[in-house]
Amino acid sequence: MKESNPLQLQPMTGQEMHDLTKTLGLSKRELAQLMGVSVRTVQRWSNDPRFEIPGSVACALRAFSLLTQTGHDFRSVSRINFREISEV
């Protein structure tokens, strides 16, 4: 039996993104800054089902959620550290 990986690049709905950002205490502006996109892009992901949420964003939000669930502060991982970690 194959184990499921919660960080897979599975599609994410706007509702799931909204729920995760709320749980993480992220505003749309903060999410935009973390993902390197405009606030308008985050609004489109949230409100317009025609806009697909990139797998990398879904994966990052799910990873942030897992970090939070295990007592870690996802905000302590800087963009530079995140790049270094992801290149390993």
C-alpha positions in Angstrom: 0.0 0.0 0.0 1.4 3.4 -1.0 1.7 6.0 1.7 0.1 9.4 1.0 2.3 12.4 1.1 0.5 15.5 2.4 3.0 17.7 0.6 2.3 16.4 -2.9 1.6 19.0 -5.5 -2.1 18.2 -5.5 -4.6 20.8 -6.6 -5.8 23.2 -4.0 -9.1 25.0 -4.0 -9.5 28.7 -3.1 -11.5 27.5 -0.1 -8.7 25.3 1.1 -6.2 28.1 0.6 -8.5 30.4 2.6 -8.9 27.9 5.4 -5.1 27.3 5.7 -4.2 30.9 5.6 -6.8 31.6 8.3 -5.5 28.8 10.4 -1.9 30.1 9.9 -3.0 33.6 10.7 -1.8 35.0 7.4 -3.4 37.9 5.7 -3.6 38.1 1.9 -0.8 40.6 1.9 1.4 38.3 4.0 0.7 35.4 1.8 1.5 37.4 -1.3 4.8 38.5 0.2 5.7 34.9 1.2 4.8 33.6 -2.3 6.4 36.5 -4.2 3.2 37.5 -6.0 0.8 40.5 -5.9 -2.1 40.8 -3.5 -4.3 40.8 -6.5 -3.0 37.4 -7.5 -3.9 36.0 -4.1 -7.3 37.6 -4.3 -7.8 35.9 -7.7 -6.8 32.5 -6.3 -9.2 33.0 -3.4 -12.2 34.3 -5.3 -12.1 33.2 -8.9 -12.4 29.4 -9.6 -10.9 30.1 -13.1 -7.5 30.8 -11.5 -5.5 27.8 -10.6 -3.5 27.9 -7.4 0.1 26.8 -8.3 1.2 23.5 -6.9 4.2 25.1 -5.3 1.9 27.5 -3.3 -0.3 24.6 -2.3 2.8 22.6 -1.2 4.2 25.6 0.8 1.0 26.2 2.6 0.6 22.6 3.5 4.2 22.5 4.7 3.6 25.6 6.8 0.5 23.9 8.3 2.4 20.8 9.1 5.2 22.9 10.8 2.6 24.7 12.9 0.9 21.4 13.9 4.2 20.1 15.2 4.9 23.3 17.2 7.3 25.0 14.8 7.1 28.6 13.7 7.0 28.6 9.9 7.7 32.3 9.8 11.2 31.7 11.2 12.1 30.1 7.9 13.4 33.0 5.9 13.1 33.1 2.1 16.9 32.5 1.9 16.7 29.6 4.2 13.8 28.1 2.4 15.7 28.3 -0.9 18.7 26.6 0.7 16.5 23.9 2.2 14.7 23.2 -1.0 17.9 22.8 -3.0 19.2 20.0 -0.8 
